Amino acid sequence: MIKCKDCGERIPASYQQDTVSFEATNFTEQLEKCPNCGKVRPYFKADYFFEE
Ligand SMILES: [Zn+2]
């Protein structure tokens, strides 16, 4: 999950991985489009979180 930087909506990331491989991943940024406001922005690893 990520939180939209424009509208603050929690949106499911198009970049999907399980927790273990995510921790091992070292990507710099990923473009995500918010389905709520339609803005496309780069998101960094620190912006992603897992929802139980
Ligand atoms: Zn948004």
mmCIF file of the protein (N, C-alpha, C, O) and its ligand, coordinates in Angstrom:
data_MODEL
# 
_entry.id   MODEL 
# 
loop_
_entity.id 
_entity.type 
_entity.pdbx_number_of_molecules 
1 polymer     1 
2 non-polymer 1 
# 
_entity_poly.entity_id                      1 
_entity_poly.type                           'polypeptide(L)' 
_entity_poly.nstd_linkage                   no 
_entity_poly.nstd_monomer                   no 
_entity_poly.pdbx_seq_one_letter_code       MIKCKDCGERIPASYQQDTVSFEATNFTEQLEKCPNCGKVRPYFKADYFFEE 
_entity_poly.pdbx_seq_one_letter_code_can   MIKCKDCGERIPASYQQDTVSFEATNFTEQLEKCPNCGKVRPYFKADYFFEE 
_entity_poly.pdbx_strand_id                 A 
# 
loop_
_entity_poly_seq.entity_id 
_entity_poly_seq.num 
_entity_poly_seq.mon_id 
_entity_poly_seq.hetero 
1 1  MET n 
1 2  ILE n 
1 3  LYS n 
1 4  CYS n 
1 5  LYS n 
1 6  ASP n 
1 7  CYS n 
1 8  GLY n 
1 9  GLU n 
1 10 ARG n 
1 11 ILE n 
1 12 PRO n 
1 13 ALA n 
1 14 SER n 
1 15 TYR n 
1 16 GLN n 
1 17 GLN n 
1 18 ASP n 
1 19 THR n 
1 20 VAL n 
1 21 SER n 
1 22 PHE n 
1 23 GLU n 
1 24 ALA n 
1 25 THR n 
1 26 ASN n 
1 27 PHE n 
1 28 THR n 
1 29 GLU n 
1 30 GLN n 
1 31 LEU n 
1 32 GLU n 
1 33 LYS n 
1 34 CYS n 
1 35 PRO n 
1 36 ASN n 
1 37 CYS n 
1 38 GLY n 
1 39 LYS n 
1 40 VAL n 
1 41 ARG n 
1 42 PRO n 
1 43 TYR n 
1 44 PHE n 
1 45 LYS n 
1 46 ALA n 
1 47 ASP n 
1 48 TYR n 
1 49 PHE n 
1 50 PHE n 
1 51 GLU n 
1 52 GLU n 
# 
loop_
_struct_asym.id 
_struct_asym.entity_id 
A 1 
B 2 
# 
loop_
_chem_comp.id 
_chem_comp.type 
_chem_comp.mon_nstd_flag 
ALA 'L-peptide linking' y 
ARG 'L-peptide linking' y 
ASN 'L-peptide linking' y 
ASP 'L-peptide linking' y 
CYS 'L-peptide linking' y 
GLN 'L-peptide linking' y 
GLU 'L-peptide linking' y 
GLY 'peptide linking'   y 
ILE 'L-peptide linking' y 
LEU 'L-peptide linking' y 
LYS 'L-peptide linking' y 
MET 'L-peptide linking' y 
PHE 'L-peptide linking' y 
PRO 'L-peptide linking' y 
SER 'L-peptide linking' y 
THR 'L-peptide linking' y 
TYR 'L-peptide linking' y 
VAL 'L-peptide linking' y 
ZN  non-polymer         . 
# 
_pdbx_entity_nonpoly.entity_id   2 
_pdbx_entity_nonpoly.name        ? 
_pdbx_entity_nonpoly.comp_id     ZN 
# 
_pdbx_nonpoly_scheme.asym_id         B 
_pdbx_nonpoly_scheme.entity_id       2 
_pdbx_nonpoly_scheme.mon_id          ZN 
_pdbx_nonpoly_scheme.ndb_seq_num     1 
_pdbx_nonpoly_scheme.pdb_seq_num     101 
_pdbx_nonpoly_scheme.auth_seq_num    101 
_pdbx_nonpoly_scheme.pdb_mon_id      ZN 
_pdbx_nonpoly_scheme.auth_mon_id     ZN 
_pdbx_nonpoly_scheme.pdb_strand_id   A 
_pdbx_nonpoly_scheme.pdb_ins_code    . 
# 
loop_
_atom_site.group_PDB 
_atom_site.id 
_atom_site.type_symbol 
_atom_site.label_atom_id 
_atom_site.label_alt_id 
_atom_site.label_comp_id 
_atom_site.label_asym_id 
_atom_site.label_entity_id 
_atom_site.label_seq_id 
_atom_site.pdbx_PDB_ins_code 
_atom_site.Cartn_x 
_atom_site.Cartn_y 
_atom_site.Cartn_z 
_atom_site.occupancy 
_atom_site.B_iso_or_equiv 
_atom_site.pdbx_formal_charge 
_atom_site.auth_seq_id 
_atom_site.auth_comp_id 
_atom_site.auth_asym_id 
_atom_site.auth_atom_id 
_atom_site.pdbx_PDB_model_num 
ATOM   1   N  N  . MET A 1 1  ? 0.835  -1.187  0.000   1.00 0.00 ? 1   MET A N  1 
ATOM   2   C  CA . MET A 1 1  ? 0.000  0.000   0.000   1.00 0.00 ? 1   MET A CA 1 
ATOM   3   C  C  . MET A 1 1  ? 0.879  1.249   0.000   1.00 0.00 ? 1   MET A C  1 
ATOM   4   O  O  . MET A 1 1  ? 2.013  1.234   0.479   1.00 0.00 ? 1   MET A O  1 
ATOM   5   N  N  . ILE A 1 2  ? 0.344  2.291   -0.532  1.00 0.00 ? 2   ILE A N  1 
ATOM   6   C  CA . ILE A 1 2  ? 0.989  3.598   -0.424  1.00 0.00 ? 2   ILE A CA 1 
ATOM   7   C  C  . ILE A 1 2  ? -0.080 4.623   -0.066  1.00 0.00 ? 2   ILE A C  1 
ATOM   8   O  O  . ILE A 1 2  ? -1.279 4.384   -0.213  1.00 0.00 ? 2   ILE A O  1 
ATOM   9   N  N  . LYS A 1 3  ? 0.382  5.747   0.399   1.00 0.00 ? 3   LYS A N  1 
ATOM   10  C  CA . LYS A 1 3  ? -0.539 6.832   0.697   1.00 0.00 ? 3   LYS A CA 1 
ATOM   11  C  C  . LYS A 1 3  ? -0.317 7.904   -0.358  1.00 0.00 ? 3   LYS A C  1 
ATOM   12  O  O  . LYS A 1 3  ? 0.803  8.381   -0.542  1.00 0.00 ? 3   LYS A O  1 
ATOM   13  N  N  . CYS A 1 4  ? -1.385 8.281   -1.047  1.00 0.00 ? 4   CYS A N  1 
ATOM   14  C  CA . CYS A 1 4  ? -1.279 9.268   -2.117  1.00 0.00 ? 4   CYS A CA 1 
ATOM   15  C  C  . CYS A 1 4  ? -0.716 10.582  -1.578  1.00 0.00 ? 4   CYS A C  1 
ATOM   16  O  O  . CYS A 1 4  ? -1.154 11.096  -0.550  1.00 0.00 ? 4   CYS A O  1 
ATOM   17  N  N  . LYS A 1 5  ? 0.266  11.106  -2.305  1.00 0.00 ? 5   LYS A N  1 
ATOM   18  C  CA . LYS A 1 5  ? 0.906  12.341  -1.857  1.00 0.00 ? 5   LYS A CA 1 
ATOM   19  C  C  . LYS A 1 5  ? 0.031  13.561  -2.126  1.00 0.00 ? 5   LYS A C  1 
ATOM   20  O  O  . LYS A 1 5  ? 0.285  14.644  -1.598  1.00 0.00 ? 5   LYS A O  1 
ATOM   21  N  N  . ASP A 1 6  ? -0.985 13.383  -2.939  1.00 0.00 ? 6   ASP A N  1 
ATOM   22  C  CA . ASP A 1 6  ? -1.854 14.518  -3.270  1.00 0.00 ? 6   ASP A CA 1 
ATOM   23  C  C  . ASP A 1 6  ? -3.135 14.535  -2.451  1.00 0.00 ? 6   ASP A C  1 
ATOM   24  O  O  . ASP A 1 6  ? -3.489 15.559  -1.865  1.00 0.00 ? 6   ASP A O  1 
ATOM   25  N  N  . CYS A 1 7  ? -3.826 13.406  -2.410  1.00 0.00 ? 7   CYS A N  1 
ATOM   26  C  CA . CYS A 1 7  ? -5.116 13.407  -1.731  1.00 0.00 ? 7   CYS A CA 1 
ATOM   27  C  C  . CYS A 1 7  ? -5.080 12.666  -0.401  1.00 0.00 ? 7   CYS A C  1 
ATOM   28  O  O  . CYS A 1 7  ? -6.039 12.721  0.367   1.00 0.00 ? 7   CYS A O  1 
ATOM   29  N  N  . GLY A 1 8  ? -3.967 11.966  -0.123  1.00 0.00 ? 8   GLY A N  1 
ATOM   30  C  CA . GLY A 1 8  ? -3.838 11.289  1.154   1.00 0.00 ? 8   GLY A CA 1 
ATOM   31  C  C  . GLY A 1 8  ? -4.573 9.967   1.234   1.00 0.00 ? 8   GLY A C  1 
ATOM   32  O  O  . GLY A 1 8  ? -4.598 9.322   2.282   1.00 0.00 ? 8   GLY A O  1 
ATOM   33  N  N  . GLU A 1 9  ? -5.174 9.563   0.122   1.00 0.00 ? 9   GLU A N  1 
ATOM   34  C  CA . GLU A 1 9  ? -5.902 8.304   0.086   1.00 0.00 ? 9   GLU A CA 1 
ATOM   35  C  C  . GLU A 1 9  ? -4.939 7.129   0.135   1.00 0.00 ? 9   GLU A C  1 
ATOM   36  O  O  . GLU A 1 9  ? -3.868 7.164   -0.472  1.00 0.00 ? 9   GLU A O  1 
ATOM   37  N  N  . ARG A 1 10 ? -5.327 6.093   0.859   1.00 0.00 ? 10  ARG A N  1 
ATOM   38  C  CA . ARG A 1 10 ? -4.538 4.870   0.850   1.00 0.00 ? 10  ARG A CA 1 
ATOM   39  C  C  . ARG A 1 10 ? -4.897 4.086   -0.404  1.00 0.00 ? 10  ARG A C  1 
ATOM   40  O  O  . ARG A 1 10 ? -6.062 3.771   -0.646  1.00 0.00 ? 10  ARG A O  1 
ATOM   41  N  N  . ILE A 1 11 ? -3.894 3.784   -1.181  1.00 0.00 ? 11  ILE A N  1 
ATOM   42  C  CA . ILE A 1 11 ? -4.160 3.080   -2.433  1.00 0.00 ? 11  ILE A CA 1 
ATOM   43  C  C  . ILE A 1 11 ? -3.281 1.835   -2.522  1.00 0.00 ? 11  ILE A C  1 
ATOM   44  O  O  . ILE A 1 11 ? -2.154 1.825   -2.029  1.00 0.00 ? 11  ILE A O  1 
ATOM   45  N  N  . PRO A 1 12 ? -3.802 0.797   -3.149  1.00 0.00 ? 12  PRO A N  1 
ATOM   46  C  CA . PRO A 1 12 ? -2.997 -0.402  -3.338  1.00 0.00 ? 12  PRO A CA 1 
ATOM   47  C  C  . PRO A 1 12 ? -1.917 -0.141  -4.377  1.00 0.00 ? 12  PRO A C  1 
ATOM   48  O  O  . PRO A 1 12 ? -2.221 0.318   -5.478  1.00 0.00 ? 12  PRO A O  1 
ATOM   49  N  N  . ALA A 1 13 ? -0.686 -0.420  -4.053  1.00 0.00 ? 13  ALA A N  1 
ATOM   50  C  CA . ALA A 1 13 ? 0.417  -0.153  -4.962  1.00 0.00 ? 13  ALA A CA 1 
ATOM   51  C  C  . ALA A 1 13 ? 0.393  -1.128  -6.124  1.00 0.00 ? 13  ALA A C  1 
ATOM   52  O  O  . ALA A 1 13 ? 0.054  -2.300  -5.965  1.00 0.00 ? 13  ALA A O  1 
ATOM   53  N  N  . SER A 1 14 ? 0.758  -0.625  -7.298  1.00 0.00 ? 14  SER A N  1 
ATOM   54  C  CA . SER A 1 14 ? 0.866  -1.509  -8.448  1.00 0.00 ? 14  SER A CA 1 
ATOM   55  C  C  . SER A 1 14 ? 2.102  -2.380  -8.312  1.00 0.00 ? 14  SER A C  1 
ATOM   56  O  O  . SER A 1 14 ? 2.209  -3.445  -8.919  1.00 0.00 ? 14  SER A O  1 
ATOM   57  N  N  . TYR A 1 15 ? 3.027  -1.900  -7.506  1.00 0.00 ? 15  TYR A N  1 
ATOM   58  C  CA . TYR A 1 15 ? 4.219  -2.664  -7.208  1.00 0.00 ? 15  TYR A CA 1 
ATOM   59  C  C  . TYR A 1 15 ? 3.920  -3.585  -6.040  1.00 0.00 ? 15  TYR A C  1 
ATOM   60  O  O  . TYR A 1 15 ? 3.869  -3.140  -4.893  1.00 0.00 ? 15  TYR A O  1 
ATOM   61  N  N  . GLN A 1 16 ? 3.722  -4.855  -6.319  1.00 0.00 ? 16  GLN A N  1 
ATOM   62  C  CA . GLN A 1 16 ? 3.312  -5.803  -5.285  1.00 0.00 ? 16  GLN A CA 1 
ATOM   63  C  C  . GLN A 1 16 ? 4.384  -6.860  -5.050  1.00 0.00 ? 16  GLN A C  1 
ATOM   64  O  O  . GLN A 1 16 ? 4.840  -7.523  -5.982  1.00 0.00 ? 16  GLN A O  1 
ATOM   65  N  N  . GLN A 1 17 ? 4.768  -7.002  -3.813  1.00 0.00 ? 17  GLN A N  1 
ATOM   66  C  CA . GLN A 1 17 ? 5.697  -8.048  -3.421  1.00 0.00 ? 17  GLN A CA 1 
ATOM   67  C  C  . GLN A 1 17 ? 5.324  -8.498  -2.027  1.00 0.00 ? 17  GLN A C  1 
ATOM   68  O  O  . GLN A 1 17 ? 4.626  -7.790  -1.301  1.00 0.00 ? 17  GLN A O  1 
ATOM   69  N  N  . ASP A 1 18 ? 5.787  -9.668  -1.657  1.00 0.00 ? 18  ASP A N  1 
ATOM   70  C  CA . ASP A 1 18 ? 5.579  -10.072 -0.269  1.00 0.00 ? 18  ASP A CA 1 
ATOM   71  C  C  . ASP A 1 18 ? 6.607  -9.378  0.619   1.00 0.00 ? 18  ASP A C  1 
ATOM   72  O  O  . ASP A 1 18 ? 7.588  -8.814  0.133   1.00 0.00 ? 18  ASP A O  1 
ATOM   73  N  N  . THR A 1 19 ? 6.370  -9.430  1.902   1.00 0.00 ? 19  THR A N  1 
ATOM   74  C  CA . THR A 1 19 ? 7.184  -8.658  2.845   1.00 0.00 ? 19  THR A CA 1 
ATOM   75  C  C  . THR A 1 19 ? 8.667  -8.986  2.754   1.00 0.00 ? 19  THR A C  1 
ATOM   76  O  O  . THR A 1 19 ? 9.508  -8.087  2.743   1.00 0.00 ? 19  THR A O  1 
ATOM   77  N  N  . VAL A 1 20 ? 8.986  -10.273 2.689   1.00 0.00 ? 20  VAL A N  1 
ATOM   78  C  CA . VAL A 1 20 ? 10.387 -10.694 2.713   1.00 0.00 ? 20  VAL A CA 1 
ATOM   79  C  C  . VAL A 1 20 ? 11.156 -10.191 1.497   1.00 0.00 ? 20  VAL A C  1 
ATOM   80  O  O  . VAL A 1 20 ? 12.241 -9.627  1.638   1.00 0.00 ? 20  VAL A O  1 
ATOM   81  N  N  . SER A 1 21 ? 10.603 -10.390 0.309   1.00 0.00 ? 21  SER A N  1 
ATOM   82  C  CA . SER A 1 21 ? 11.320 -9.950  -0.880  1.00 0.00 ? 21  SER A CA 1 
ATOM   83  C  C  . SER A 1 21 ? 11.321 -8.433  -0.990  1.00 0.00 ? 21  SER A C  1 
ATOM   84  O  O  . SER A 1 21 ? 12.231 -7.844  -1.575  1.00 0.00 ? 21  SER A O  1 
ATOM   85  N  N  . PHE A 1 22 ? 10.291 -7.801  -0.421  1.00 0.00 ? 22  PHE A N  1 
ATOM   86  C  CA . PHE A 1 22 ? 10.270 -6.343  -0.411  1.00 0.00 ? 22  PHE A CA 1 
ATOM   87  C  C  . PHE A 1 22 ? 11.430 -5.791  0.410   1.00 0.00 ? 22  PHE A C  1 
ATOM   88  O  O  . PHE A 1 22 ? 12.097 -4.843  -0.004  1.00 0.00 ? 22  PHE A O  1 
ATOM   89  N  N  . GLU A 1 23 ? 11.664 -6.383  1.563   1.00 0.00 ? 23  GLU A N  1 
ATOM   90  C  CA . GLU A 1 23 ? 12.760 -5.928  2.418   1.00 0.00 ? 23  GLU A CA 1 
ATOM   91  C  C  . GLU A 1 23 ? 14.104 -6.081  1.729   1.00 0.00 ? 23  GLU A C  1 
ATOM   92  O  O  . GLU A 1 23 ? 15.018 -5.289  1.954   1.00 0.00 ? 23  GLU A O  1 
ATOM   93  N  N  . ALA A 1 24 ? 14.220 -7.087  0.902   1.00 0.00 ? 24  ALA A N  1 
ATOM   94  C  CA . ALA A 1 24 ? 15.476 -7.355  0.211   1.00 0.00 ? 24  ALA A CA 1 
ATOM   95  C  C  . ALA A 1 24 ? 15.636 -6.494  -1.037  1.00 0.00 ? 24  ALA A C  1 
ATOM   96  O  O  . ALA A 1 24 ? 16.728 -6.389  -1.595  1.00 0.00 ? 24  ALA A O  1 
ATOM   97  N  N  . THR A 1 25 ? 14.546 -5.886  -1.465  1.00 0.00 ? 25  THR A N  1 
ATOM   98  C  CA . THR A 1 25 ? 14.579 -5.088  -2.683  1.00 0.00 ? 25  THR A CA 1 
ATOM   99  C  C  . THR A 1 25 ? 15.208 -3.725  -2.427  1.00 0.00 ? 25  THR A C  1 
ATOM   100 O  O  . THR A 1 25 ? 15.066 -3.150  -1.348  1.00 0.00 ? 25  THR A O  1 
ATOM   101 N  N  . ASN A 1 26 ? 15.893 -3.231  -3.424  1.00 0.00 ? 26  ASN A N  1 
ATOM   102 C  CA . ASN A 1 26 ? 16.543 -1.936  -3.258  1.00 0.00 ? 26  ASN A CA 1 
ATOM   103 C  C  . ASN A 1 26 ? 16.171 -1.025  -4.431  1.00 0.00 ? 26  ASN A C  1 
ATOM   104 O  O  . ASN A 1 26 ? 17.051 -0.483  -5.100  1.00 0.00 ? 26  ASN A O  1 
ATOM   105 N  N  . PHE A 1 27 ? 14.904 -0.862  -4.672  1.00 0.00 ? 27  PHE A N  1 
ATOM   106 C  CA . PHE A 1 27 ? 14.503 -0.002  -5.785  1.00 0.00 ? 27  PHE A CA 1 
ATOM   107 C  C  . PHE A 1 27 ? 14.558 1.457   -5.364  1.00 0.00 ? 27  PHE A C  1 
ATOM   108 O  O  . PHE A 1 27 ? 14.419 1.777   -4.183  1.00 0.00 ? 27  PHE A O  1 
ATOM   109 N  N  . THR A 1 28 ? 14.754 2.313   -6.304  1.00 0.00 ? 28  THR A N  1 
ATOM   110 C  CA . THR A 1 28 ? 14.888 3.724   -5.993  1.00 0.00 ? 28  THR A CA 1 
ATOM   111 C  C  . THR A 1 28 ? 13.526 4.410   -5.993  1.00 0.00 ? 28  THR A C  1 
ATOM   112 O  O  . THR A 1 28 ? 13.148 5.063   -5.020  1.00 0.00 ? 28  THR A O  1 
ATOM   113 N  N  . GLU A 1 29 ? 12.805 4.256   -7.075  1.00 0.00 ? 29  GLU A N  1 
ATOM   114 C  CA . GLU A 1 29 ? 11.482 4.844   -7.093  1.00 0.00 ? 29  GLU A CA 1 
ATOM   115 C  C  . GLU A 1 29 ? 10.591 4.098   -8.061  1.00 0.00 ? 29  GLU A C  1 
ATOM   116 O  O  . GLU A 1 29 ? 11.059 3.393   -8.955  1.00 0.00 ? 29  GLU A O  1 
ATOM   117 N  N  . GLN A 1 30 ? 9.302  4.269   -7.862  1.00 0.00 ? 30  GLN A N  1 
ATOM   118 C  CA . GLN A 1 30 ? 8.307  3.555   -8.644  1.00 0.00 ? 30  GLN A CA 1 
ATOM   119 C  C  . GLN A 1 30 ? 7.174  4.525   -8.912  1.00 0.00 ? 30  GLN A C  1 
ATOM   120 O  O  . GLN A 1 30 ? 6.674  5.178   -7.996  1.00 0.00 ? 30  GLN A O  1 
ATOM   121 N  N  . LEU A 1 31 ? 6.771  4.617   -10.172 1.00 0.00 ? 31  LEU A N  1 
ATOM   122 C  CA . LEU A 1 31 ? 5.660  5.509   -10.491 1.00 0.00 ? 31  LEU A CA 1 
ATOM   123 C  C  . LEU A 1 31 ? 4.340  4.819   -10.165 1.00 0.00 ? 31  LEU A C  1 
ATOM   124 O  O  . LEU A 1 31 ? 4.100  3.683   -10.574 1.00 0.00 ? 31  LEU A O  1 
ATOM   125 N  N  . GLU A 1 32 ? 3.512  5.506   -9.441  1.00 0.00 ? 32  GLU A N  1 
ATOM   126 C  CA . GLU A 1 32 ? 2.203  4.971   -9.085  1.00 0.00 ? 32  GLU A CA 1 
ATOM   127 C  C  . GLU A 1 32 ? 1.128  5.992   -9.427  1.00 0.00 ? 32  GLU A C  1 
ATOM   128 O  O  . GLU A 1 32 ? 1.302  7.194   -9.225  1.00 0.00 ? 32  GLU A O  1 
ATOM   129 N  N  . LYS A 1 33 ? 0.016  5.490   -9.947  1.00 0.00 ? 33  LYS A N  1 
ATOM   130 C  CA . LYS A 1 33 ? -1.105 6.377   -10.252 1.00 0.00 ? 33  LYS A CA 1 
ATOM   131 C  C  . LYS A 1 33 ? -2.195 6.186   -9.218  1.00 0.00 ? 33  LYS A C  1 
ATOM   132 O  O  . LYS A 1 33 ? -2.624 5.065   -8.947  1.00 0.00 ? 33  LYS A O  1 
ATOM   133 N  N  . CYS A 1 34 ? -2.631 7.273   -8.652  1.00 0.00 ? 34  CYS A N  1 
ATOM   134 C  CA . CYS A 1 34 ? -3.688 7.217   -7.658  1.00 0.00 ? 34  CYS A CA 1 
ATOM   135 C  C  . CYS A 1 34 ? -5.038 7.067   -8.347  1.00 0.00 ? 34  CYS A C  1 
ATOM   136 O  O  . CYS A 1 34 ? -5.390 7.897   -9.185  1.00 0.00 ? 34  CYS A O  1 
ATOM   137 N  N  . PRO A 1 35 ? -5.805 6.025   -8.014  1.00 0.00 ? 35  PRO A N  1 
ATOM   138 C  CA . PRO A 1 35 ? -7.119 5.841   -8.640  1.00 0.00 ? 35  PRO A CA 1 
ATOM   139 C  C  . PRO A 1 35 ? -8.139 6.856   -8.139  1.00 0.00 ? 35  PRO A C  1 
ATOM   140 O  O  . PRO A 1 35 ? -9.205 7.024   -8.731  1.00 0.00 ? 35  PRO A O  1 
ATOM   141 N  N  . ASN A 1 36 ? -7.810 7.515   -7.065  1.00 0.00 ? 36  ASN A N  1 
ATOM   142 C  CA . ASN A 1 36 ? -8.741 8.479   -6.478  1.00 0.00 ? 36  ASN A CA 1 
ATOM   143 C  C  . ASN A 1 36 ? -8.646 9.848   -7.154  1.00 0.00 ? 36  ASN A C  1 
ATOM   144 O  O  . ASN A 1 36 ? -9.661 10.415  -7.559  1.00 0.00 ? 36  ASN A O  1 
ATOM   145 N  N  . CYS A 1 37 ? -7.415 10.380  -7.277  1.00 0.00 ? 37  CYS A N  1 
ATOM   146 C  CA . CYS A 1 37 ? -7.274 11.716  -7.850  1.00 0.00 ? 37  CYS A CA 1 
ATOM   147 C  C  . CYS A 1 37 ? -6.591 11.687  -9.228  1.00 0.00 ? 37  CYS A C  1 
ATOM   148 O  O  . CYS A 1 37 ? -6.551 12.699  -9.927  1.00 0.00 ? 37  CYS A O  1 
ATOM   149 N  N  . GLY A 1 38 ? -6.057 10.517  -9.608  1.00 0.00 ? 38  GLY A N  1 
ATOM   150 C  CA . GLY A 1 38 ? -5.502 10.367  -10.939 1.00 0.00 ? 38  GLY A CA 1 
ATOM   151 C  C  . GLY A 1 38 ? -4.100 10.918  -11.119 1.00 0.00 ? 38  GLY A C  1 
ATOM   152 O  O  . GLY A 1 38 ? -3.581 10.924  -12.235 1.00 0.00 ? 38  GLY A O  1 
ATOM   153 N  N  . LYS A 1 39 ? -3.479 11.379  -10.045 1.00 0.00 ? 39  LYS A N  1 
ATOM   154 C  CA . LYS A 1 39 ? -2.125 11.919  -10.137 1.00 0.00 ? 39  LYS A CA 1 
ATOM   155 C  C  . LYS A 1 39 ? -1.099 10.788  -10.167 1.00 0.00 ? 39  LYS A C  1 
ATOM   156 O  O  . LYS A 1 39 ? -1.209 9.803   -9.436  1.00 0.00 ? 39  LYS A O  1 
ATOM   157 N  N  . VAL A 1 40 ? -0.107 10.957  -11.024 1.00 0.00 ? 40  VAL A N  1 
ATOM   158 C  CA . VAL A 1 40 ? 0.986  9.995   -11.086 1.00 0.00 ? 40  VAL A CA 1 
ATOM   159 C  C  . VAL A 1 40 ? 2.212  10.620  -10.438 1.00 0.00 ? 40  VAL A C  1 
ATOM   160 O  O  . VAL A 1 40 ? 2.639  11.710  -10.819 1.00 0.00 ? 40  VAL A O  1 
ATOM   161 N  N  . ARG A 1 41 ? 2.771  9.926   -9.463  1.00 0.00 ? 41  ARG A N  1 
ATOM   162 C  CA . ARG A 1 41 ? 3.943  10.445  -8.764  1.00 0.00 ? 41  ARG A CA 1 
ATOM   163 C  C  . ARG A 1 41 ? 4.928  9.320   -8.484  1.00 0.00 ? 41  ARG A C  1 
ATOM   164 O  O  . ARG A 1 41 ? 4.550  8.154   -8.376  1.00 0.00 ? 41  ARG A O  1 
ATOM   165 N  N  . PRO A 1 42 ? 6.200  9.692   -8.369  1.00 0.00 ? 42  PRO A N  1 
ATOM   166 C  CA . PRO A 1 42 ? 7.176  8.672   -7.974  1.00 0.00 ? 42  PRO A CA 1 
ATOM   167 C  C  . PRO A 1 42 ? 7.091  8.394   -6.483  1.00 0.00 ? 42  PRO A C  1 
ATOM   168 O  O  . PRO A 1 42 ? 7.019  9.315   -5.669  1.00 0.00 ? 42  PRO A O  1 
ATOM   169 N  N  . TYR A 1 43 ? 7.100  7.121   -6.137  1.00 0.00 ? 43  TYR A N  1 
ATOM   170 C  CA . TYR A 1 43 ? 7.088  6.730   -4.733  1.00 0.00 ? 43  TYR A CA 1 
ATOM   171 C  C  . TYR A 1 43 ? 8.348  5.952   -4.421  1.00 0.00 ? 43  TYR A C  1 
ATOM   172 O  O  . TYR A 1 43 ? 8.825  5.152   -5.226  1.00 0.00 ? 43  TYR A O  1 
ATOM   173 N  N  . PHE A 1 44 ? 8.870  6.198   -3.255  1.00 0.00 ? 44  PHE A N  1 
ATOM   174 C  CA . PHE A 1 44 ? 10.100 5.559   -2.849  1.00 0.00 ? 44  PHE A CA 1 
ATOM   175 C  C  . PHE A 1 44 ? 9.804  4.415   -1.885  1.00 0.00 ? 44  PHE A C  1 
ATOM   176 O  O  . PHE A 1 44 ? 8.695  4.284   -1.367  1.00 0.00 ? 44  PHE A O  1 
ATOM   177 N  N  . LYS A 1 45 ? 10.806 3.609   -1.665  1.00 0.00 ? 45  LYS A N  1 
ATOM   178 C  CA . LYS A 1 45 ? 10.612 2.431   -0.824  1.00 0.00 ? 45  LYS A CA 1 
ATOM   179 C  C  . LYS A 1 45 ? 10.004 2.800   0.528   1.00 0.00 ? 45  LYS A C  1 
ATOM   180 O  O  . LYS A 1 45 ? 9.159  2.077   1.057   1.00 0.00 ? 45  LYS A O  1 
ATOM   181 N  N  . ALA A 1 46 ? 10.439 3.924   1.076   1.00 0.00 ? 46  ALA A N  1 
ATOM   182 C  CA . ALA A 1 46 ? 9.955  4.329   2.395   1.00 0.00 ? 46  ALA A CA 1 
ATOM   183 C  C  . ALA A 1 46 ? 8.462  4.698   2.371   1.00 0.00 ? 46  ALA A C  1 
ATOM   184 O  O  . ALA A 1 46 ? 7.816  4.759   3.417   1.00 0.00 ? 46  ALA A O  1 
ATOM   185 N  N  . ASP A 1 47 ? 7.932  4.940   1.187   1.00 0.00 ? 47  ASP A N  1 
ATOM   186 C  CA . ASP A 1 47 ? 6.520  5.316   1.088   1.00 0.00 ? 47  ASP A CA 1 
ATOM   187 C  C  . ASP A 1 47 ? 5.594  4.106   1.139   1.00 0.00 ? 47  ASP A C  1 
ATOM   188 O  O  . ASP A 1 47 ? 4.392  4.236   1.369   1.00 0.00 ? 47  ASP A O  1 
ATOM   189 N  N  . TYR A 1 48 ? 6.174  2.930   0.920   1.00 0.00 ? 48  TYR A N  1 
ATOM   190 C  CA . TYR A 1 48 ? 5.345  1.716   0.875   1.00 0.00 ? 48  TYR A CA 1 
ATOM   191 C  C  . TYR A 1 48 ? 5.176  1.135   2.260   1.00 0.00 ? 48  TYR A C  1 
ATOM   192 O  O  . TYR A 1 48 ? 6.088  1.172   3.085   1.00 0.00 ? 48  TYR A O  1 
ATOM   193 N  N  . PHE A 1 49 ? 4.008  0.604   2.498   1.00 0.00 ? 49  PHE A N  1 
ATOM   194 C  CA . PHE A 1 49 ? 3.781  -0.085  3.763   1.00 0.00 ? 49  PHE A CA 1 
ATOM   195 C  C  . PHE A 1 49 ? 2.814  -1.233  3.514   1.00 0.00 ? 49  PHE A C  1 
ATOM   196 O  O  . PHE A 1 49 ? 2.105  -1.274  2.509   1.00 0.00 ? 49  PHE A O  1 
ATOM   197 N  N  . PHE A 1 50 ? 2.809  -2.142  4.441   1.00 0.00 ? 50  PHE A N  1 
ATOM   198 C  CA . PHE A 1 50 ? 1.945  -3.307  4.311   1.00 0.00 ? 50  PHE A CA 1 
ATOM   199 C  C  . PHE A 1 50 ? 0.737  -3.147  5.216   1.00 0.00 ? 50  PHE A C  1 
ATOM   200 O  O  . PHE A 1 50 ? 0.842  -2.697  6.357   1.00 0.00 ? 50  PHE A O  1 
ATOM   201 N  N  . GLU A 1 51 ? -0.390 -3.522  4.687   1.00 0.00 ? 51  GLU A N  1 
ATOM   202 C  CA . GLU A 1 51 ? -1.595 -3.471  5.483   1.00 0.00 ? 51  GLU A CA 1 
ATOM   203 C  C  . GLU A 1 51 ? -1.984 -4.892  5.863   1.00 0.00 ? 51  GLU A C  1 
ATOM   204 O  O  . GLU A 1 51 ? -2.071 -5.773  5.007   1.00 0.00 ? 51  GLU A O  1 
ATOM   205 N  N  . GLU A 1 52 ? -2.213 -5.104  7.135   1.00 0.00 ? 52  GLU A N  1 
ATOM   206 C  CA . GLU A 1 52 ? -2.547 -6.455  7.627   1.00 0.00 ? 52  GLU A CA 1 
ATOM   207 C  C  . GLU A 1 52 ? -3.908 -6.873  7.114   1.00 0.00 ? 52  GLU A C  1 
ATOM   208 O  O  . GLU A 1 52 ? -4.369 -7.974  7.415   1.00 0.00 ? 52  GLU A O  1 
HETATM 209 ZN ZN . ZN  B 2 .  ? -4.672 10.708  -4.819  1.00 0.00 2 101 ZN  A ZN 1 
# 
